[in-house]
Amino acid sequence: MPAKQLAIEGWAKPWSGPNGGACVEALRLKDGRVALRQSTDPDGPALIYTHHEIERFIQGAKAGAADFLLTRPENLTTSAGSAPERRAA
């Protein structure tokens, strides 16, 4: 869904850093779902997640389950030489 169809105001950057302004922005929708968009493309697509989905993602990220997203592709091999198994979305 285009982010601009959800709201013009109310988007927040839960975190920020030295990334040149390219951040993920979040918007809590009235029904409890959460929309995410790219701050550099506010009219672009928004991904919408249920409260449960976002809660589980945040819990998993805090526990280290998303650390593979920060690893360079050439380092994604295991000691056996194969890429770690990922679940399909």
Biopython code that builds the backbone (N, CA, C, O; Angstrom):
import numpy as np
from Bio.PDB.StructureBuilder import StructureBuilder

atoms = [
    (1, "MET", "N", (0.844, -1.167, 0.000)),
    (1, "MET", "CA", (0.000, 0.000, 0.000)),
    (1, "MET", "C", (0.894, 1.236, 0.000)),
    (1, "MET", "O", (1.879, 1.271, 0.737)),
    (2, "PRO", "N", (0.583, 2.241, -0.796)),
    (2, "PRO", "CA", (1.368, 3.476, -0.767)),
    (2, "PRO", "C", (1.285, 4.137, 0.614)),
    (2, "PRO", "O", (0.199, 4.305, 1.168)),
    (3, "ALA", "N", (2.431, 4.502, 1.152)),
    (3, "ALA", "CA", (2.482, 5.081, 2.489)),
    (3, "ALA", "C", (1.645, 6.347, 2.608)),
    (3, "ALA", "O", (1.048, 6.601, 3.654)),
    (4, "LYS", "N", (1.597, 7.138, 1.548)),
    (4, "LYS", "CA", (0.856, 8.399, 1.624)),
    (4, "LYS", "C", (-0.646, 8.174, 1.767)),
    (4, "LYS", "O", (-1.366, 9.090, 2.163)),
    (5, "GLN", "N", (-1.133, 6.976, 1.453)),
    (5, "GLN", "CA", (-2.547, 6.675, 1.655)),
    (5, "GLN", "C", (-2.866, 6.389, 3.117)),
    (5, "GLN", "O", (-4.029, 6.426, 3.519)),
    (6, "LEU", "N", (-1.848, 6.108, 3.906)),
    (6, "LEU", "CA", (-2.051, 5.815, 5.323)),
    (6, "LEU", "C", (-2.100, 7.085, 6.158)),
    (6, "LEU", "O", (-3.014, 7.269, 6.963)),
    (7, "ALA", "N", (-1.130, 7.951, 5.972)),
    (7, "ALA", "CA", (-1.060, 9.200, 6.736)),
    (7, "ALA", "C", (0.083, 10.038, 6.207)),
    (7, "ALA", "O", (1.072, 9.517, 5.691)),
    (8, "ILE", "N", (-0.066, 11.330, 6.340)),
    (8, "ILE", "CA", (1.017, 12.241, 5.981)),
    (8, "ILE", "C", (1.849, 12.520, 7.232)),
    (8, "ILE", "O", (3.076, 12.587, 7.170)),
    (9, "GLU", "N", (1.171, 12.680, 8.362)),
    (9, "GLU", "CA", (1.848, 12.982, 9.628)),
    (9, "GLU", "C", (1.745, 11.788, 10.571)),
    (9, "GLU", "O", (0.905, 10.905, 10.399)),
    (10, "GLY", "N", (2.614, 11.788, 11.562)),
    (10, "GLY", "CA", (2.579, 10.746, 12.577)),
    (10, "GLY", "C", (3.634, 9.668, 12.421)),
    (10, "GLY", "O", (3.786, 8.821, 13.301)),
    (11, "TRP", "N", (4.362, 9.686, 11.317)),
    (11, "TRP", "CA", (5.439, 8.718, 11.116)),
    (11, "TRP", "C", (6.585, 9.068, 12.056)),
    (11, "TRP", "O", (6.908, 10.242, 12.231)),
    (12, "ALA", "N", (7.197, 8.061, 12.657)),
    (12, "ALA", "CA", (8.296, 8.280, 13.599)),
    (12, "ALA", "C", (9.493, 7.425, 13.206)),
    (12, "ALA", "O", (9.345, 6.356, 12.614)),
    (13, "LYS", "N", (10.672, 7.913, 13.544)),
    (13, "LYS", "CA", (11.912, 7.157, 13.353)),
    (13, "LYS", "C", (12.283, 6.583, 14.719)),
    (13, "LYS", "O", (12.807, 7.302, 15.570)),
    (14, "PRO", "N", (12.012, 5.286, 14.935)),
    (14, "PRO", "CA", (12.301, 4.701, 16.242)),
    (14, "PRO", "C", (13.776, 4.770, 16.624)),
    (14, "PRO", "O", (14.107, 4.696, 17.807)),
    (15, "TRP", "N", (14.644, 4.908, 15.666)),
    (15, "TRP", "CA", (16.080, 5.039, 15.909)),
    (15, "TRP", "C", (16.660, 5.857, 14.772)),
    (15, "TRP", "O", (16.052, 5.993, 13.711)),
    (16, "SER", "N", (17.820, 6.389, 15.005)),
    (16, "SER", "CA", (18.491, 7.163, 13.965)),
    (16, "SER", "C", (19.983, 7.031, 14.179)),
    (16, "SER", "O", (20.441, 6.751, 15.287)),
    (17, "GLY", "N", (20.713, 7.225, 13.150)),
    (17, "GLY", "CA", (22.158, 7.103, 13.263)),
    (17, "GLY", "C", (22.834, 7.812, 12.119)),
    (17, "GLY", "O", (22.193, 8.551, 11.372)),
    (18, "PRO", "N", (24.124, 7.591, 11.975)),
    (18, "PRO", "CA", (24.891, 8.254, 10.923)),
    (18, "PRO", "C", (24.680, 7.589, 9.563)),
    (18, "PRO", "O", (25.617, 7.050, 8.976)),
    (19, "ASN", "N", (23.461, 7.631, 9.077)),
    (19, "ASN", "CA", (23.139, 6.941, 7.828)),
    (19, "ASN", "C", (22.668, 7.893, 6.744)),
    (19, "ASN", "O", (22.044, 7.466, 5.773)),
    (20, "GLY", "N", (22.956, 9.164, 6.896)),
    (20, "GLY", "CA", (22.590, 10.130, 5.870)),
    (20, "GLY", "C", (21.101, 10.392, 5.765)),
    (20, "GLY", "O", (20.629, 10.858, 4.728)),
    (21, "GLY", "N", (20.353, 10.102, 6.818)),
    (21, "GLY", "CA", (18.921, 10.363, 6.803)),
    (21, "GLY", "C", (18.072, 9.232, 6.267)),
    (21, "GLY", "O", (16.847, 9.345, 6.246)),
    (22, "ALA", "N", (18.683, 8.153, 5.836)),
    (22, "ALA", "CA", (17.920, 7.008, 5.330)),
    (22, "ALA", "C", (17.541, 6.119, 6.508)),
    (22, "ALA", "O", (18.367, 5.363, 7.022)),
    (23, "CYS", "N", (16.304, 6.216, 6.922)),
    (23, "CYS", "CA", (15.836, 5.476, 8.091)),
    (23, "CYS", "C", (14.517, 4.779, 7.787)),
    (23, "CYS", "O", (13.811, 5.132, 6.842)),
    (24, "VAL", "N", (14.209, 3.810, 8.584)),
    (24, "VAL", "CA", (12.886, 3.198, 8.542)),
    (24, "VAL", "C", (11.996, 4.022, 9.457)),
    (24, "VAL", "O", (12.370, 4.329, 10.589)),
    (25, "GLU", "N", (10.820, 4.377, 8.963)),
    (25, "GLU", "CA", (9.850, 5.112, 9.770)),
    (25, "GLU", "C", (8.675, 4.193, 10.073)),
    (25, "GLU", "O", (8.306, 3.344, 9.261)),
    (26, "ALA", "N", (8.097, 4.376, 11.248)),
    (26, "ALA", "CA", (6.986, 3.541, 11.690)),
    (26, "ALA", "C", (5.771, 4.398, 11.999)),
    (26, "ALA", "O", (5.885, 5.543, 12.435)),
    (27, "LEU", "N", (4.610, 3.814, 11.762)),
    (27, "LEU", "CA", (3.339, 4.474, 12.054)),
    (27, "LEU", "C", (2.415, 3.445, 12.676)),
    (27, "LEU", "O", (2.151, 2.399, 12.081)),
    (28, "ARG", "N", (1.920, 3.740, 13.877)),
    (28, "ARG", "CA", (0.936, 2.856, 14.507)),
    (28, "ARG", "C", (-0.426, 3.229, 13.953)),
    (28, "ARG", "O", (-0.858, 4.378, 14.058)),
    (29, "LEU", "N", (-1.094, 2.260, 13.368)),
    (29, "LEU", "CA", (-2.411, 2.488, 12.791)),
    (29, "LEU", "C", (-3.489, 2.368, 13.867)),
    (29, "LEU", "O", (-3.258, 1.773, 14.920)),
    (30, "LYS", "N", (-4.651, 2.927, 13.605)),
    (30, "LYS", "CA", (-5.737, 2.946, 14.590)),
    (30, "LYS", "C", (-6.155, 1.555, 15.041)),
    (30, "LYS", "O", (-6.596, 1.377, 16.177)),
    (31, "ASP", "N", (-6.019, 0.570, 14.164)),
    (31, "ASP", "CA", (-6.430, -0.793, 14.514)),
    (31, "ASP", "C", (-5.329, -1.593, 15.211)),
    (31, "ASP", "O", (-5.494, -2.789, 15.454)),
    (32, "GLY", "N", (-4.191, -0.936, 15.540)),
    (32, "GLY", "CA", (-3.107, -1.596, 16.257)),
    (32, "GLY", "C", (-2.006, -2.142, 15.371)),
    (32, "GLY", "O", (-0.941, -2.508, 15.866)),
    (33, "ARG", "N", (-2.245, -2.205, 14.062)),
    (33, "ARG", "CA", (-1.187, -2.658, 13.157)),
    (33, "ARG", "C", (-0.103, -1.585, 13.068)),
    (33, "ARG", "O", (-0.308, -0.445, 13.483)),
    (34, "VAL", "N", (1.048, -1.963, 12.525)),
    (34, "VAL", "CA", (2.178, -1.050, 12.383)),
    (34, "VAL", "C", (2.591, -1.016, 10.920)),
    (34, "VAL", "O", (2.760, -2.056, 10.284)),
    (35, "ALA", "N", (2.751, 0.198, 10.394)),
    (35, "ALA", "CA", (3.220, 0.383, 9.017)),
    (35, "ALA", "C", (4.670, 0.840, 9.060)),
    (35, "ALA", "O", (5.047, 1.644, 9.912)),
    (36, "LEU", "N", (5.484, 0.329, 8.141)),
    (36, "LEU", "CA", (6.884, 0.727, 8.013)),
    (36, "LEU", "C", (7.114, 1.243, 6.605)),
    (36, "LEU", "O", (6.587, 0.696, 5.637)),
    (37, "ARG", "N", (7.911, 2.308, 6.500)),
    (37, "ARG", "CA", (8.268, 2.858, 5.190)),
    (37, "ARG", "C", (9.702, 3.357, 5.238)),
    (37, "ARG", "O", (10.281, 3.506, 6.314)),
    (38, "GLN", "N", (10.267, 3.614, 4.076)),
    (38, "GLN", "CA", (11.609, 4.179, 3.950)),
    (38, "GLN", "C", (11.486, 5.697, 4.010)),
    (38, "GLN", "O", (10.713, 6.287, 3.255)),
    (39, "SER", "N", (12.242, 6.330, 4.900)),
    (39, "SER", "CA", (12.129, 7.781, 5.084)),
    (39, "SER", "C", (12.516, 8.562, 3.841)),
    (39, "SER", "O", (12.012, 9.664, 3.629)),
    (40, "THR", "N", (13.395, 8.021, 3.018)),
    (40, "THR", "CA", (13.807, 8.735, 1.809)),
    (40, "THR", "C", (12.798, 8.589, 0.675)),
    (40, "THR", "O", (12.956, 9.202, -0.381)),
    (41, "ASP", "N", (11.765, 7.782, 0.889)),
    (41, "ASP", "CA", (10.723, 7.576, -0.124)),
    (41, "ASP", "C", (9.351, 7.592, 0.558)),
    (41, "ASP", "O", (8.655, 6.577, 0.564)),
    (42, "PRO", "N", (8.956, 8.738, 1.135)),
    (42, "PRO", "CA", (7.715, 8.791, 1.908)),
    (42, "PRO", "C", (6.455, 8.502, 1.105)),
    (42, "PRO", "O", (5.426, 8.155, 1.685)),
    (43, "ASP", "N", (6.512, 8.636, -0.206)),
    (43, "ASP", "CA", (5.352, 8.315, -1.040)),
    (43, "ASP", "C", (5.397, 6.881, -1.563)),
    (43, "ASP", "O", (4.478, 6.433, -2.248)),
    (44, "GLY", "N", (6.454, 6.179, -1.240)),
    (44, "GLY", "CA", (6.621, 4.808, -1.708)),
    (44, "GLY", "C", (5.769, 3.829, -0.917)),
    (44, "GLY", "O", (4.863, 4.234, -0.189)),
    (45, "PRO", "N", (6.057, 2.550, -1.058)),
    (45, "PRO", "CA", (5.237, 1.531, -0.408)),
    (45, "PRO", "C", (5.456, 1.470, 1.101)),
    (45, "PRO", "O", (6.532, 1.786, 1.609)),
    (46, "ALA", "N", (4.420, 1.063, 1.787)),
    (46, "ALA", "CA", (4.500, 0.797, 3.220)),
    (46, "ALA", "C", (4.207, -0.679, 3.431)),
    (46, "ALA", "O", (3.315, -1.246, 2.800)),
    (47, "LEU", "N", (4.954, -1.280, 4.308)),
    (47, "LEU", "CA", (4.694, -2.662, 4.707)),
    (47, "LEU", "C", (3.889, -2.609, 5.994)),
    (47, "LEU", "O", (4.236, -1.870, 6.916)),
    (48, "ILE", "N", (2.827, -3.380, 6.064)),
    (48, "ILE", "CA", (1.937, -3.330, 7.218)),
    (48, "ILE", "C", (1.995, -4.667, 7.946)),
    (48, "ILE", "O", (1.842, -5.731, 7.347)),
    (49, "TYR", "N", (2.222, -4.582, 9.262)),
    (49, "TYR", "CA", (2.352, -5.766, 10.100)),
    (49, "TYR", "C", (1.332, -5.717, 11.225)),
    (49, "TYR", "O", (0.957, -4.641, 11.691)),
    (50, "THR", "N", (0.884, -6.897, 11.659)),
    (50, "THR", "CA", (0.005, -6.951, 12.822)),
    (50, "THR", "C", (0.831, -6.633, 14.065)),
    (50, "THR", "O", (2.062, -6.665, 14.037)),
    (51, "HIS", "N", (0.141, -6.331, 15.137)),
    (51, "HIS", "CA", (0.825, -6.071, 16.406)),
    (51, "HIS", "C", (1.673, -7.288, 16.794)),
    (51, "HIS", "O", (2.816, -7.143, 17.228)),
    (52, "HIS", "N", (1.110, -8.471, 16.636)),
    (52, "HIS", "CA", (1.823, -9.701, 16.993)),
    (52, "HIS", "C", (3.084, -9.878, 16.135)),
    (52, "HIS", "O", (4.134, -10.251, 16.659)),
    (53, "GLU", "N", (2.992, -9.619, 14.840)),
    (53, "GLU", "CA", (4.150, -9.771, 13.953)),
    (53, "GLU", "C", (5.275, -8.821, 14.339)),
    (53, "GLU", "O", (6.435, -9.227, 14.396)),
    (54, "ILE", "N", (4.947, -7.570, 14.604)),
    (54, "ILE", "CA", (5.977, -6.579, 14.947)),
    (54, "ILE", "C", (6.565, -6.900, 16.316)),
    (54, "ILE", "O", (7.767, -6.753, 16.537)),
    (55, "GLU", "N", (5.703, -7.341, 17.232)),
    (55, "GLU", "CA", (6.167, -7.714, 18.569)),
    (55, "GLU", "C", (7.168, -8.863, 18.488)),
    (55, "GLU", "O", (8.221, -8.813, 19.123)),
    (56, "ARG", "N", (6.845, -9.895, 17.712)),
    (56, "ARG", "CA", (7.735, -11.040, 17.569)),
    (56, "ARG", "C", (9.038, -10.648, 16.868)),
    (56, "ARG", "O", (10.106, -11.140, 17.230)),
    (57, "PHE", "N", (8.956, -9.769, 15.871)),
    (57, "PHE", "CA", (10.170, -9.323, 15.188)),
    (57, "PHE", "C", (11.085, -8.583, 16.163)),
    (57, "PHE", "O", (12.287, -8.847, 16.210)),
    (58, "ILE", "N", (10.524, -7.664, 16.934)),
    (58, "ILE", "CA", (11.336, -6.890, 17.880)),
    (58, "ILE", "C", (11.945, -7.808, 18.933)),
    (58, "ILE", "O", (13.124, -7.678, 19.261)),
    (59, "GLN", "N", (11.156, -8.729, 19.461)),
    (59, "GLN", "CA", (11.687, -9.677, 20.443)),
    (59, "GLN", "C", (12.817, -10.510, 19.840)),
    (59, "GLN", "O", (13.850, -10.719, 20.477)),
    (60, "GLY", "N", (12.617, -10.978, 18.623)),
    (60, "GLY", "CA", (13.651, -11.766, 17.959)),
    (60, "GLY", "C", (14.909, -10.957, 17.691)),
    (60, "GLY", "O", (16.023, -11.448, 17.874)),
    (61, "ALA", "N", (14.729, -9.709, 17.254)),
    (61, "ALA", "CA", (15.884, -8.844, 16.989)),
    (61, "ALA", "C", (16.667, -8.592, 18.272)),
    (61, "ALA", "O", (17.898, -8.618, 18.267)),
    (62, "LYS", "N", (15.958, -8.351, 19.367)),
    (62, "LYS", "CA", (16.634, -8.141, 20.654)),
    (62, "LYS", "C", (17.407, -9.386, 21.084)),
    (62, "LYS", "O", (18.448, -9.283, 21.734)),
    (63, "ALA", "N", (16.897, -10.554, 20.721)),
    (63, "ALA", "CA", (17.546, -11.817, 21.087)),
    (63, "ALA", "C", (18.662, -12.205, 20.117)),
    (63, "ALA", "O", (19.339, -13.212, 20.320)),
    (64, "GLY", "N", (18.855, -11.402, 19.056)),
    (64, "GLY", "CA", (19.937, -11.664, 18.112)),
    (64, "GLY", "C", (19.525, -12.410, 16.856)),
    (64, "GLY", "O", (20.372, -12.703, 16.013)),
    (65, "ALA", "N", (18.239, -12.724, 16.711)),
    (65, "ALA", "CA", (17.789, -13.507, 15.558)),
    (65, "ALA", "C", (17.926, -12.766, 14.233)),
    (65, "ALA", "O", (17.899, -13.397, 13.177)),
    (66, "ALA", "N", (18.072, -11.451, 14.264)),
    (66, "ALA", "CA", (18.209, -10.677, 13.027)),
    (66, "ALA", "C", (19.650, -10.240, 12.776)),
    (66, "ALA", "O", (19.911, -9.480, 11.843)),
    (67, "ASP", "N", (20.573, -10.703, 13.586)),
    (67, "ASP", "CA", (21.969, -10.297, 13.422)),
    (67, "ASP", "C", (22.527, -10.650, 12.048)),
    (67, "ASP", "O", (23.433, -9.976, 11.559)),
    (68, "PHE", "N", (21.996, -11.698, 11.419)),
    (68, "PHE", "CA", (22.487, -12.084, 10.094)),
    (68, "PHE", "C", (22.274, -10.968, 9.073)),
    (68, "PHE", "O", (22.963, -10.932, 8.053)),
    (69, "LEU", "N", (21.343, -10.066, 9.326)),
    (69, "LEU", "CA", (21.105, -8.949, 8.409)),
    (69, "LEU", "C", (22.280, -7.973, 8.389)),
    (69, "LEU", "O", (22.428, -7.197, 7.445)),
    (70, "LEU", "N", (23.102, -8.011, 9.414)),
    (70, "LEU", "CA", (24.244, -7.106, 9.517)),
    (70, "LEU", "C", (25.541, -7.748, 9.051)),
    (70, "LEU", "O", (26.588, -7.101, 9.060)),
    (71, "THR", "N", (25.489, -8.988, 8.651)),
    (71, "THR", "CA", (26.670, -9.719, 8.213)),
    (71, "THR", "C", (26.830, -9.568, 6.712)),
    (71, "THR", "O", (25.860, -9.666, 5.960)),
    (72, "ARG", "N", (28.042, -9.331, 6.289)),
    (72, "ARG", "CA", (28.311, -9.216, 4.849)),
    (72, "ARG", "C", (28.033, -10.555, 4.175)),
    (72, "ARG", "O", (28.287, -11.602, 4.769)),
    (73, "PRO", "N", (27.518, -10.543, 2.952)),
    (73, "PRO", "CA", (27.181, -11.793, 2.256)),
    (73, "PRO", "C", (28.320, -12.802, 2.194)),
    (73, "PRO", "O", (28.075, -14.004, 2.296)),
    (74, "GLU", "N", (29.553, -12.347, 2.029)),
    (74, "GLU", "CA", (30.661, -13.298, 1.922)),
    (74, "GLU", "C", (30.925, -14.007, 3.245)),
    (74, "GLU", "O", (31.631, -15.015, 3.273)),
    (75, "ASN", "N", (30.371, -13.495, 4.335)),
    (75, "ASN", "CA", (30.566, -14.112, 5.644)),
    (75, "ASN", "C", (29.367, -14.954, 6.070)),
    (75, "ASN", "O", (29.288, -15.371, 7.225)),
    (76, "LEU", "N", (28.447, -15.207, 5.168)),
    (76, "LEU", "CA", (27.235, -15.933, 5.531)),
    (76, "LEU", "C", (27.375, -17.444, 5.407)),
    (76, "LEU", "O", (26.368, -18.148, 5.323)),
    (77, "THR", "N", (28.580, -17.945, 5.396)),
    (77, "THR", "CA", (28.744, -19.392, 5.332)),
    (77, "THR", "C", (28.999, -19.943, 6.721)),
    (77, "THR", "O", (29.549, -19.255, 7.581)),
    (78, "THR", "N", (28.603, -21.174, 6.933)),
    (78, "THR", "CA", (28.830, -21.850, 8.199)),
    (78, "THR", "C", (30.182, -22.549, 8.144)),
    (78, "THR", "O", (30.868, -22.505, 7.123)),
    (79, "SER", "N", (30.558, -23.185, 9.228)),
    (79, "SER", "CA", (31.831, -23.914, 9.243)),
    (79, "SER", "C", (31.829, -25.050, 8.221)),
    (79, "SER", "O", (32.891, -25.495, 7.787)),
    (80, "ALA", "N", (30.644, -25.519, 7.836)),
    (80, "ALA", "CA", (30.548, -26.575, 6.820)),
    (80, "ALA", "C", (30.633, -26.005, 5.412)),
    (80, "ALA", "O", (30.659, -26.755, 4.437)),
    (81, "GLY", "N", (30.677, -24.674, 5.301)),
    (81, "GLY", "CA", (30.826, -24.045, 4.004)),
    (81, "GLY", "C", (29.529, -23.738, 3.284)),
    (81, "GLY", "O", (29.553, -23.320, 2.127)),
    (82, "SER", "N", (28.403, -23.935, 3.939)),
    (82, "SER", "CA", (27.124, -23.632, 3.299)),
    (82, "SER", "C", (26.452, -22.465, 4.013)),
    (82, "SER", "O", (26.740, -22.173, 5.173)),
    (83, "ALA", "N", (25.570, -21.822, 3.305)),
    (83, "ALA", "CA", (24.842, -20.702, 3.894)),
    (83, "ALA", "C", (23.888, -21.228, 4.957)),
    (83, "ALA", "O", (23.336, -22.318, 4.808)),
    (84, "PRO", "N", (23.687, -20.454, 6.040)),
    (84, "PRO", "CA", (22.751, -20.897, 7.072)),
    (84, "PRO", "C", (21.333, -20.969, 6.516)),
    (84, "PRO", "O", (20.957, -20.206, 5.627)),
    (85, "GLU", "N", (20.568, -21.889, 7.051)),
    (85, "GLU", "CA", (19.189, -22.072, 6.582)),
    (85, "GLU", "C", (18.318, -20.917, 7.048)),
    (85, "GLU", "O", (18.396, -20.502, 8.204)),
    (86, "ARG", "N", (17.502, -20.407, 6.166)),
    (86, "ARG", "CA", (16.567, -19.325, 6.476)),
    (86, "ARG", "C", (15.163, -19.821, 6.192)),
    (86, "ARG", "O", (14.926, -20.540, 5.221)),
    (87, "ARG", "N", (14.245, -19.431, 7.043)),
    (87, "ARG", "CA", (12.847, -19.790, 6.807)),
    (87, "ARG", "C", (12.262, -18.881, 5.749)),
    (87, "ARG", "O", (12.601, -17.700, 5.677)),
    (88, "ALA", "N", (11.395, -19.423, 4.938)),
    (88, "ALA", "CA", (10.698, -18.618, 3.932)),
    (88, "ALA", "C", (9.702, -17.714, 4.624)),
    (88, "ALA", "O", (9.101, -18.090, 5.630)),
    (89, "ALA", "N", (9.529, -16.518, 4.081)),
    (89, "ALA", "CA", (8.589, -15.566, 4.669)),
    (89, "ALA", "C", (7.171, -15.957, 4.361)),
    (89, "ALA", "O", (6.237, -15.271, 4.776)),
]
sb = StructureBuilder()
sb.init_structure("model")
sb.init_model(0)
sb.init_chain("A")
sb.init_seg("    ")
for serial, (resi, resn, name, xyz) in enumerate(atoms, 1):
    if name == "N":
        sb.init_residue(resn, " ", resi, " ")
    sb.init_atom(name, np.array(xyz, "f"), 0.0, 1.0, " ", f" {name:<3s}", serial, name[0])
structure = sb.get_structure()
